[in-house]
Amino acid sequence: MNYTIKNEYLTLTVSSTGAEKQTLVSSKGINYLRQPDKYWNRVAPFLFPNVGRLKGNSTFINGSEYHLPQHGFLRDQEFEVLHQVDDEIALVNIYNEKSLSKYPFKYKVIVHYQLEKNKLVTKISITNEDEKSMPFNIGGHPGFYCPLYPNEQFNDYKIVFSKSETFNAPSVESDGTLNFQVSSGEFIHLKELPLDYKYFEVDAIVIPRVKSKEVKLINKNNKGIKFSYHDFITLAIWTRPNAGFVCLEPWIGYADRHDSNKQFIEKDNIIVLDPLEEKVVSYDITIIE
Protein backbone atom coordinates (compact mmCIF):
# COMPACT_ATOMS: atom_id res chain seq x y z
CA MET A 1 0.00 0.00 0.00
CA ASN A 2 1.19 3.51 -0.77
CA TYR A 3 0.87 6.62 1.39
CA THR A 4 1.32 10.27 0.41
CA ILE A 5 2.45 13.35 2.30
CA LYS A 6 2.94 16.82 0.85
CA ASN A 7 3.54 20.50 1.41
CA GLU A 8 3.55 23.43 -1.03
CA TYR A 9 6.99 22.43 -2.37
CA LEU A 10 7.07 18.62 -2.46
CA THR A 11 4.90 15.51 -2.61
CA LEU A 12 6.29 12.22 -1.30
CA THR A 13 4.80 8.77 -1.91
CA VAL A 14 5.91 5.90 0.36
CA SER A 15 5.24 2.17 0.14
CA SER A 16 4.34 0.04 3.15
CA THR A 17 6.80 -2.53 1.77
CA GLY A 18 10.18 -1.59 3.20
CA ALA A 19 8.86 1.90 4.06
CA GLU A 20 10.49 2.70 0.74
CA LYS A 21 10.20 6.08 -0.95
CA GLN A 22 8.46 5.73 -4.31
CA THR A 23 8.27 9.24 -5.76
CA LEU A 24 9.43 12.69 -4.70
CA VAL A 25 7.76 15.28 -6.92
CA SER A 26 8.39 19.02 -6.82
CA SER A 27 5.74 21.70 -7.32
CA LYS A 28 7.09 21.98 -10.89
CA GLY A 29 6.10 18.37 -11.54
CA ILE A 30 9.58 16.85 -11.55
CA ASN A 31 10.00 13.43 -9.93
CA TYR A 32 13.51 13.14 -8.52
CA LEU A 33 13.36 9.46 -7.51
CA ARG A 34 14.07 6.93 -10.23
CA GLN A 35 11.50 4.25 -11.04
CA PRO A 36 12.06 0.48 -11.30
CA ASP A 37 13.16 -0.71 -14.73
CA LYS A 38 15.27 -3.39 -16.42
CA TYR A 39 18.43 -2.04 -14.77
CA TRP A 40 17.21 -2.19 -11.16
CA ASN A 41 13.86 -3.06 -9.59
CA ARG A 42 13.98 -0.75 -6.58
CA VAL A 43 13.83 2.97 -5.77
CA ALA A 44 15.24 3.77 -2.33
CA PRO A 45 15.51 0.74 -0.03
CA PHE A 46 16.88 0.62 3.50
CA LEU A 47 19.70 -1.82 4.20
CA PHE A 48 19.48 -3.81 7.45
CA PRO A 49 20.86 -5.78 9.28
CA ASN A 50 23.69 -6.03 6.73
CA VAL A 51 24.92 -3.65 4.06
CA GLY A 52 26.17 -5.24 0.87
CA ARG A 53 26.80 -8.93 0.38
CA LEU A 54 27.98 -11.46 2.94
CA LYS A 55 30.72 -13.85 1.88
CA GLY A 56 28.83 -16.89 0.64
CA ASN A 57 25.59 -15.10 1.59
CA SER A 58 25.93 -16.39 5.13
CA THR A 59 27.43 -15.38 8.46
CA PHE A 60 27.99 -16.79 11.92
CA ILE A 61 26.25 -15.31 14.94
CA ASN A 62 26.96 -16.80 18.36
CA GLY A 63 28.28 -19.96 16.73
CA SER A 64 25.33 -20.61 14.43
CA GLU A 65 25.17 -19.97 10.68
CA TYR A 66 22.54 -17.63 9.26
CA HIS A 67 21.75 -16.84 5.65
CA LEU A 68 21.11 -13.22 4.71
CA PRO A 69 20.65 -11.78 1.22
CA GLN A 70 22.55 -8.81 -0.13
CA HIS A 71 21.57 -5.66 1.82
CA GLY A 72 19.53 -7.68 4.33
CA PHE A 73 15.80 -8.28 4.55
CA LEU A 74 14.25 -5.04 5.86
CA ARG A 75 13.56 -3.75 2.35
CA ASP A 76 11.04 -6.58 1.85
CA GLN A 77 9.30 -6.32 5.23
CA GLU A 78 5.81 -4.85 5.65
CA PHE A 79 5.55 -1.68 7.72
CA GLU A 80 2.54 -0.24 9.52
CA VAL A 81 1.74 3.44 9.85
CA LEU A 82 2.37 4.81 13.34
CA HIS A 83 1.53 8.43 12.64
CA GLN A 84 0.56 10.55 9.64
CA VAL A 85 -0.29 14.21 9.05
CA ASP A 86 -0.15 16.33 5.89
CA ASP A 87 3.64 16.68 5.70
CA GLU A 88 4.86 13.86 7.94
CA ILE A 89 4.59 10.09 8.26
CA ALA A 90 6.17 7.42 10.48
CA LEU A 91 6.09 3.68 9.75
CA VAL A 92 7.17 0.76 11.95
CA ASN A 93 8.35 -2.81 11.45
CA ILE A 94 9.19 -5.27 14.22
CA TYR A 95 10.79 -8.71 14.24
CA ASN A 96 8.78 -11.81 13.41
CA GLU A 97 9.37 -15.54 13.24
CA LYS A 98 10.68 -15.34 9.68
CA SER A 99 13.13 -12.56 10.49
CA LEU A 100 14.37 -14.43 13.56
CA SER A 101 15.26 -17.41 11.36
CA LYS A 102 17.59 -15.13 9.36
CA TYR A 103 18.75 -12.78 12.11
CA PRO A 104 18.29 -13.98 15.70
CA PHE A 105 17.51 -10.63 17.33
CA LYS A 106 14.32 -8.85 18.28
CA TYR A 107 14.40 -5.44 16.66
CA LYS A 108 12.07 -2.52 16.03
CA VAL A 109 12.64 -0.14 13.12
CA ILE A 110 10.79 3.16 12.69
CA VAL A 111 11.18 5.15 9.47
CA HIS A 112 10.10 8.77 9.78
CA TYR A 113 9.63 11.17 6.87
CA GLN A 114 9.22 14.92 7.26
CA LEU A 115 8.85 17.54 4.53
CA GLU A 116 10.45 20.88 5.42
CA LYS A 117 9.88 23.32 2.55
CA ASN A 118 12.02 21.93 -0.33
CA LYS A 119 13.75 19.33 1.88
CA LEU A 120 12.83 15.74 2.73
CA VAL A 121 14.20 14.49 6.04
CA THR A 122 14.49 10.70 6.30
CA LYS A 123 15.08 9.38 9.82
CA ILE A 124 15.64 5.71 10.70
CA SER A 125 15.39 4.52 14.32
CA ILE A 126 16.57 1.03 15.30
CA THR A 127 15.75 -0.28 18.79
CA ASN A 128 17.00 -3.46 20.40
CA GLU A 129 13.89 -5.18 21.77
CA ASP A 130 15.88 -8.22 22.83
CA GLU A 131 17.39 -9.27 26.16
CA LYS A 132 20.86 -9.57 24.61
CA SER A 133 23.14 -7.20 22.70
CA MET A 134 22.21 -6.72 19.03
CA PRO A 135 24.82 -6.12 16.27
CA PHE A 136 23.94 -4.70 12.85
CA ASN A 137 24.89 -2.44 9.98
CA ILE A 138 22.53 0.14 8.49
CA GLY A 139 22.41 1.99 5.20
CA GLY A 140 20.35 3.91 2.68
CA HIS A 141 20.16 3.35 -1.08
CA PRO A 142 18.12 6.15 -2.73
CA GLY A 143 18.25 6.33 -6.52
CA PHE A 144 17.86 9.61 -8.39
CA TYR A 145 17.00 10.29 -12.00
CA CYS A 146 20.09 11.36 -13.89
CA PRO A 147 19.43 13.13 -16.17
CA LEU A 148 16.42 14.95 -14.79
CA TYR A 149 15.45 17.10 -17.74
CA PRO A 150 14.79 16.49 -21.48
CA ASN A 151 17.70 16.78 -23.90
CA GLU A 152 20.29 16.05 -21.20
CA GLN A 153 22.83 13.25 -20.87
CA PHE A 154 24.19 11.36 -17.87
CA ASN A 155 27.56 13.04 -18.30
CA ASP A 156 25.98 16.49 -18.07
CA TYR A 157 25.92 15.87 -14.32
CA LYS A 158 28.54 15.91 -11.60
CA ILE A 159 28.80 15.12 -7.91
CA VAL A 160 30.24 17.97 -5.87
CA PHE A 161 31.73 17.10 -2.46
CA SER A 162 31.65 19.52 0.45
CA LYS A 163 35.23 18.52 1.36
CA SER A 164 38.19 17.34 -0.68
CA GLU A 165 38.30 13.54 -0.82
CA THR A 166 41.42 11.38 -1.22
CA PHE A 167 40.85 7.61 -1.20
CA ASN A 168 41.39 4.27 -2.89
CA ALA A 169 38.07 2.68 -3.75
CA PRO A 170 38.12 -1.04 -2.89
CA SER A 171 37.49 -3.38 -5.80
CA VAL A 172 34.28 -5.39 -5.85
CA GLU A 173 34.97 -9.09 -6.31
CA SER A 174 32.79 -11.34 -8.48
CA ASP A 175 31.01 -12.61 -5.35
CA GLY A 176 30.16 -9.07 -4.20
CA THR A 177 32.77 -8.89 -1.43
CA LEU A 178 35.23 -6.01 -1.18
CA ASN A 179 38.97 -6.26 -1.73
CA PHE A 180 40.82 -3.42 -0.03
CA GLN A 181 44.18 -4.70 -1.30
CA VAL A 182 43.15 -4.07 -4.91
CA SER A 183 41.85 -0.62 -5.79
CA SER A 184 39.18 -0.02 -8.42
CA GLY A 185 40.26 3.62 -8.61
CA GLU A 186 42.52 6.11 -6.90
CA PHE A 187 41.10 9.56 -6.25
CA ILE A 188 43.30 12.43 -5.11
CA HIS A 189 41.86 15.68 -3.72
CA LEU A 190 38.54 14.92 -5.35
CA LYS A 191 36.14 17.87 -5.10
CA GLU A 192 34.02 17.24 -8.19
CA LEU A 193 33.28 13.93 -9.92
CA PRO A 194 31.99 14.39 -13.50
CA LEU A 195 29.69 11.44 -14.02
CA ASP A 196 30.80 8.84 -16.52
CA TYR A 197 29.55 5.27 -16.91
CA LYS A 198 33.15 4.02 -17.04
CA TYR A 199 33.33 4.31 -13.25
CA PHE A 200 30.51 1.78 -12.86
CA GLU A 201 31.49 -0.93 -15.31
CA VAL A 202 32.36 -3.26 -12.42
CA ASP A 203 30.15 -1.93 -9.63
CA ALA A 204 30.11 1.02 -7.22
CA ILE A 205 32.58 3.66 -6.12
CA VAL A 206 32.90 3.04 -2.37
CA ILE A 207 34.39 5.79 -0.20
CA PRO A 208 35.07 3.92 3.07
CA ARG A 209 35.74 6.96 5.27
CA VAL A 210 34.08 9.86 3.52
CA LYS A 211 35.00 13.30 4.89
CA SER A 212 32.15 15.11 3.18
CA LYS A 213 28.81 14.80 4.94
CA GLU A 214 27.05 16.58 2.11
CA VAL A 215 27.23 16.27 -1.68
CA LYS A 216 25.39 17.84 -4.59
CA LEU A 217 24.20 16.01 -7.67
CA ILE A 218 23.78 18.81 -10.20
CA ASN A 219 23.69 19.54 -13.93
CA LYS A 220 25.44 22.26 -15.93
CA ASN A 221 22.87 24.78 -14.69
CA ASN A 222 23.50 23.79 -11.05
CA LYS A 223 20.06 22.18 -10.74
CA GLY A 224 19.52 18.86 -9.01
CA ILE A 225 19.71 17.85 -5.36
CA LYS A 226 21.75 18.35 -2.22
CA PHE A 227 22.22 15.15 -0.22
CA SER A 228 23.24 15.32 3.45
CA TYR A 229 24.13 12.26 5.60
CA HIS A 230 25.84 13.42 8.79
CA ASP A 231 25.33 10.19 10.76
CA PHE A 232 27.03 7.89 8.26
CA ILE A 233 30.65 6.79 7.78
CA THR A 234 30.75 5.51 4.19
CA LEU A 235 29.33 6.82 0.93
CA ALA A 236 28.84 4.65 -2.15
CA ILE A 237 27.97 5.91 -5.61
CA TRP A 238 26.36 3.39 -7.96
CA THR A 239 24.58 2.96 -11.23
CA ARG A 240 24.69 0.59 -14.19
CA PRO A 241 26.10 1.52 -17.59
CA ASN A 242 23.46 3.26 -19.75
CA ALA A 243 20.96 3.47 -16.89
CA GLY A 244 19.36 6.87 -16.36
CA PHE A 245 19.92 7.10 -12.63
CA VAL A 246 22.56 7.30 -9.94
CA CYS A 247 22.35 6.11 -6.33
CA LEU A 248 23.90 8.02 -3.43
CA GLU A 249 24.23 5.47 -0.64
CA PRO A 250 25.11 6.43 2.95
CA TRP A 251 26.28 3.44 4.98
CA ILE A 252 27.48 2.39 8.39
CA GLY A 253 29.17 -0.82 7.32
CA TYR A 254 29.58 -2.39 3.89
CA ALA A 255 29.95 -5.77 2.20
CA ASP A 256 32.16 -8.44 3.73
CA ARG A 257 35.86 -8.21 2.95
CA HIS A 258 36.97 -10.86 0.48
CA ASP A 259 39.00 -12.56 3.22
CA SER A 260 36.29 -12.28 5.87
CA ASN A 261 36.16 -14.88 8.64
CA LYS A 262 32.34 -14.61 8.38
CA GLN A 263 31.87 -13.65 12.03
CA PHE A 264 29.05 -11.08 11.99
CA ILE A 265 30.22 -9.34 15.17
CA GLU A 266 33.58 -8.64 13.51
CA LYS A 267 32.17 -6.89 10.43
CA ASP A 268 33.55 -3.42 9.77
CA ASN A 269 31.72 -0.54 11.49
CA ILE A 270 29.35 -2.90 13.29
CA ILE A 271 26.90 -1.17 15.62
CA VAL A 272 26.04 -2.97 18.86
CA LEU A 273 23.00 -1.95 20.89
CA ASP A 274 22.34 -2.99 24.47
CA PRO A 275 18.82 -4.18 25.35
CA LEU A 276 16.28 -1.37 24.82
CA GLU A 277 18.97 0.92 23.39
CA GLU A 278 18.11 2.96 20.30
CA LYS A 279 20.21 4.13 17.33
CA VAL A 280 18.92 6.96 15.13
CA VAL A 281 20.41 7.97 11.78
CA SER A 282 19.09 10.32 9.13
CA TYR A 283 19.73 11.74 5.70
CA ASP A 284 18.24 14.74 3.89
CA ILE A 285 17.35 15.37 0.25
CA THR A 286 17.06 19.06 -0.66
CA ILE A 287 15.74 20.01 -4.09
CA ILE A 288 17.73 22.59 -6.08
CA GLU A 289 15.57 24.03 -8.87
PADRENMAR-58454 format. One line per field, with one value per residue (C-alpha): residue number from 1; y, x, z; residue in one letter. Coordinates in steps of 0.1 Angstrom, whole numbers. Each point is the difference from the previous one (the first is absolute). Layout:
! PADRENMAR-58454
k: NUM;...
Y: Y;...
X: X;...
Z: Z;...
r: A;...
***
This chain:
! PADRENMAR-58454
k: 1;2;3;4;5;6;7;8;9;10;11;12;13;14;15;16;17;18;19;20;21;22;23;24;25;26;27;28;29;30;31;32;33;34;35;36;37;38;39;40;41;42;43;44;45;46;47;48;49;50;51;52;53;54;55;56;57;58;59;60;61;62;63;64;65;66;67;68;69;70;71;72;73;74;75;76;77;78;79;80;81;82;83;84;85;86;87;88;89;90;91;92;93;94;95;96;97;98;99;100;101;102;103;104;105;106;107;108;109;110;111;112;113;114;115;116;117;118;119;120;121;122;123;124;125;126;127;128;129;130;131;132;133;134;135;136;137;138;139;140;141;142;143;144;145;146;147;148;149;150;151;152;153;154;155;156;157;158;159;160;161;162;163;164;165;166;167;168;169;170;171;172;173;174;175;176;177;178;179;180;181;182;183;184;185;186;187;188;189;190;191;192;193;194;195;196;197;198;199;200;201;202;203;204;205;206;207;208;209;210;211;212;213;214;215;216;217;218;219;220;221;222;223;224;225;226;227;228;229;230;231;232;233;234;235;236;237;238;239;240;241;242;243;244;245;246;247;248;249;250;251;252;253;254;255;256;257;258;259;260;261;262;263;264;265;266;267;268;269;270;271;272;273;274;275;276;277;278;279;280;281;282;283;284;285;286;287;288;289
Y: 0;35;31;37;31;34;37;29;-10;-38;-31;-33;-34;-29;-37;-22;-25;9;35;8;34;-4;35;35;26;37;27;3;-36;-16;-34;-3;-36;-26;-26;-38;-12;-27;14;-2;-9;23;38;8;-31;-1;-24;-20;-20;-2;23;-15;-37;-26;-24;-30;18;-13;10;-14;15;-15;-32;-6;6;24;8;36;14;30;31;-20;-6;33;13;-29;3;14;32;15;36;14;36;21;37;21;4;-28;-38;-27;-37;-29;-36;-25;-34;-31;-37;2;27;-18;-30;23;23;-12;34;18;34;29;24;33;19;37;24;37;26;34;24;-14;-26;-36;-12;-38;-13;-37;-12;-35;-13;-32;-17;-30;-11;-3;24;5;6;14;23;25;19;19;-6;28;2;33;7;11;17;19;21;-6;3;-8;-27;-19;16;35;-6;0;-8;29;-9;24;-10;-12;-38;-21;-38;-33;-16;-37;-24;-20;-37;-22;-13;35;2;29;-3;29;-13;6;35;6;36;25;35;28;33;-8;30;-7;-33;5;-30;-26;-35;-13;3;-25;-27;-24;14;29;27;-7;28;-19;31;29;34;18;-3;18;-3;15;-18;28;7;28;25;-10;-16;-33;-10;5;-32;1;-30;11;-32;-23;-11;-13;13;-22;13;-25;-4;-24;9;18;2;34;2;2;-12;19;-25;9;-30;-10;-32;-16;-34;-26;2;-27;-17;3;-26;3;10;25;18;7;17;35;29;-24;17;-18;11;-11;-12;28;23;21;11;29;10;23;14;30;7;37;9;26;14
X: 0;12;-3;4;11;5;6;0;35;1;-22;14;-15;11;-7;-9;25;34;-13;16;-3;-17;-2;11;-16;6;-27;14;-10;35;4;35;-1;7;-26;6;11;21;31;-12;-33;1;-2;14;3;14;28;-2;14;28;12;13;6;12;27;-19;-32;3;15;6;-17;7;13;-30;-1;-27;-7;-7;-5;20;-10;-21;-37;-16;-6;-26;-17;-35;-2;-31;-8;7;-9;-9;-9;2;37;13;-3;16;-1;11;12;8;16;-20;6;13;24;13;9;23;11;-4;-8;-32;1;-23;5;-18;4;-11;-5;-4;-3;15;-5;21;18;-10;14;3;6;5;-2;12;-9;13;-31;20;15;35;22;-9;26;-9;10;-24;-1;-21;-1;-21;2;-4;-9;31;-7;-30;-10;-6;29;26;25;14;34;-16;-1;26;3;14;15;0;35;30;1;31;-6;6;-33;0;-6;-32;7;-22;-18;-8;26;24;38;18;34;-10;-13;-27;11;22;-14;22;-14;-34;-24;-21;-7;-13;-23;11;-12;35;2;-28;10;9;-22;-1;25;3;15;7;6;-16;9;-28;-34;-17;1;-18;-12;-4;-1;17;-25;6;-34;-6;2;21;4;10;9;17;-5;17;37;1;-15;-5;-8;-16;-18;1;14;-26;-25;-16;5;27;-2;15;3;9;12;12;17;4;3;23;37;11;20;-27;-1;-39;-4;-28;11;34;-14;14;-19;-23;-25;-9;-30;-7;-35;-25;27;-9;21;-13;15;-13;6;-15;-9;-2;-14;20;-21
Z: 0;-8;22;-10;19;-15;6;-24;-14;-1;-1;13;-6;23;-3;30;-13;14;9;-34;-16;-34;-15;11;-22;1;-5;-36;-6;-1;17;14;10;-27;-8;-3;-34;-17;16;36;16;30;8;35;23;35;7;33;18;-26;-26;-32;-5;25;-10;-13;10;35;34;34;30;35;-17;-23;-37;-14;-37;-9;-35;-13;19;25;2;14;-36;-4;33;5;20;18;4;34;-7;-30;-5;-32;-2;22;4;22;-8;22;-4;27;0;-8;-2;-35;8;31;-22;-20;27;36;16;10;-16;-7;-29;-4;-32;3;-29;4;-28;9;-28;-29;22;8;33;3;35;9;36;10;35;16;14;10;34;-16;-19;-37;-27;-34;-29;-15;-33;-25;-38;-16;-38;-19;-36;-19;-23;14;-29;-38;-24;27;3;30;-4;2;38;27;37;20;34;30;9;-21;-1;-4;0;-17;-8;8;-29;0;-5;-22;32;11;28;2;-5;17;-13;-36;-9;-26;-2;17;7;11;14;-17;3;-31;-17;-36;-5;-25;-4;-1;38;3;-24;29;28;24;11;37;22;33;22;-18;14;-17;17;-28;-38;-29;-31;-25;-37;-20;12;36;4;17;36;32;20;37;21;32;20;-25;-5;-36;-33;-31;-34;-24;-32;-30;-34;-22;29;5;38;27;36;29;28;36;20;34;-11;-34;-17;15;-8;-24;27;27;27;-2;36;0;32;-17;-31;-6;17;18;23;33;20;36;9;-6;-14;-31;-30;-22;-33;-27;-34;-18;-36;-10;-34;-20;-28
r: M;N;Y;T;I;K;N;E;Y;L;T;L;T;V;S;S;T;G;A;E;K;Q;T;L;V;S;S;K;G;I;N;Y;L;R;Q;P;D;K;Y;W;N;R;V;A;P;F;L;F;P;N;V;G;R;L;K;G;N;S;T;F;I;N;G;S;E;Y;H;L;P;Q;H;G;F;L;R;D;Q;E;F;E;V;L;H;Q;V;D;D;E;I;A;L;V;N;I;Y;N;E;K;S;L;S;K;Y;P;F;K;Y;K;V;I;V;H;Y;Q;L;E;K;N;K;L;V;T;K;I;S;I;T;N;E;D;E;K;S;M;P;F;N;I;G;G;H;P;G;F;Y;C;P;L;Y;P;N;E;Q;F;N;D;Y;K;I;V;F;S;K;S;E;T;F;N;A;P;S;V;E;S;D;G;T;L;N;F;Q;V;S;S;G;E;F;I;H;L;K;E;L;P;L;D;Y;K;Y;F;E;V;D;A;I;V;I;P;R;V;K;S;K;E;V;K;L;I;N;K;N;N;K;G;I;K;F;S;Y;H;D;F;I;T;L;A;I;W;T;R;P;N;A;G;F;V;C;L;E;P;W;I;G;Y;A;D;R;H;D;S;N;K;Q;F;I;E;K;D;N;I;I;V;L;D;P;L;E;E;K;V;V;S;Y;D;I;T;I;I;E
***
